[in-house]
Amino acid sequence: MAIPPELGSNRLMSPQPPGSPAFPESSPPPRSAHVPVLLREVLQVLELAPDLKVVDGTLGGGGHSKAILQRIGPTGRLIALDRDARMVDLSGPRIAGPNVHVVHAPYSHLPRVLTDLNLGPVDRILLDLGWCSDQLADPERGFSFQVNSPLDLRYDTTTGQPAWKWLATVTEDQLAHVIFEFGEDHLARQHARRIVAFRQQQPLQTTFDLVAAITGQPAPWRGTGPDSRHPATQVFQALRIAVNQELEQLHEALHGVCDSCLKPHGILAVLSFHSLEDRMVKQAFRDPTRWEGLLSKPLSASPAEQRLNPRSRTALLRAARKKPSPAPRPSTDPSPAP
Ligand SMILES: C[S@@+](CC[C@H](N)C(=O)[O-])C[C@H]1O[C@@H](n2cnc3c(N)ncnc32)[C@H](O)[C@@H]1O
């Protein structure tokens, strides 16, 4: 795919000096609108205890990070990453402390982040995939097709290219492939044809342009009937996954990152929100030489949580403990006689 690899700026926020408040008492930091999903279950599967070194690879609104910090106490250490500088700026101050490092970087850069911080492998890693409510509500991002905004769709707007720019040059075949693979949408070919036809008539730059290209109607659109999903839902998901290289990020986390950054017997917990992500996690955890599964089946949100927090409806939590690498076998070759 013709999207340049993202680089990430790896901006570090230093830990607060001991005793200093995370923010002036007169001006409490703005709160995130994001409600952490499956919070109690995440804390449980991570088997948190004082002193542990924990990575929250997807800081977001900081809800999971904050609760993790309470469990690991002042002698534990939290390294929280987010690819979105705005989430780092919003949530960093909420969790700041002498034992906390907040870093603007994708979790695929964790090996470099830990080296920069002079920290070795960690005991726990949490990944809570996808977007958070603050990003959905941000009128400059294009995550929601209920609001007309530039069709950007990047978590990190300092790198890569916005979706509208990619859509201006992509071929119909490439586009159909992306919508089919990442949106799992059986109408992929039709959507791609309509999008290309639309862009030949007028620039396609906003969320409403994309919705109009797909549905032929100006947004907003409210579905009826048993499947009330907006017809553009899967196209938005596909473009977001493509623009942010989300599956490549997850693959790197499940393999390279955990190989080098998670201690033997350390735990990885992943919250995923669609079948493409969940399938990757499930397949990775199936390798008995690398992982010991901690749940017989993935956990999902209770009906009560789903009612209170609609984002939790599609969430699946999987967790596994990393097995130590097998010791190298002693060579059985007879040593040559001196
Ligand atoms: C679902 S939210 C996390 C919510 C968080 N657990 C909480 O309790 O508020 C996902 C966050 O991960 C970030 N993100 C997505 N892909 C990322 C990646 N590859 N590396 C780091 N952060 C990423 C997004 O910017 C977003 O802020």
The ligand as a Gaussian input file, in Angstrom:
#p B3LYP/6-31G(d) Opt

LIG

0 1
 C       -9.088000       2.875000      23.190000
 S       -7.996000       4.212000      23.452000
 C       -7.220000       3.807000      24.989000
 C       -8.061000       4.173000      26.159000
 C       -7.385000       4.001000      27.495000
 N       -7.096000       2.632000      27.795000
 C       -8.197000       4.651000      28.608000
 O       -8.452000       3.981000      29.616000
 O       -8.575000       5.799000      28.463000
 C       -6.728000       3.880000      22.325000
 C       -5.613000       4.893000      22.291000
 O       -4.510000       4.271000      21.644000
 C       -3.884000       5.182000      20.793000
 N       -3.228000       4.393000      19.757000
 C       -3.761000       3.800000      18.662000
 N       -2.815000       3.122000      18.007000
 C       -1.660000       3.271000      18.707000
 C       -0.327000       2.790000      18.536000
 N        0.001000       2.010000      17.512000
 N        0.610000       3.147000      19.450000
 C        0.273000       3.943000      20.527000
 N       -0.968000       4.437000      20.710000
 C       -1.923000       4.095000      19.822000
 C       -4.979000       6.075000      20.280000
 O       -4.443000       7.325000      19.924000
 C       -5.895000       6.146000      21.506000
 O       -5.605000       7.285000      22.293000

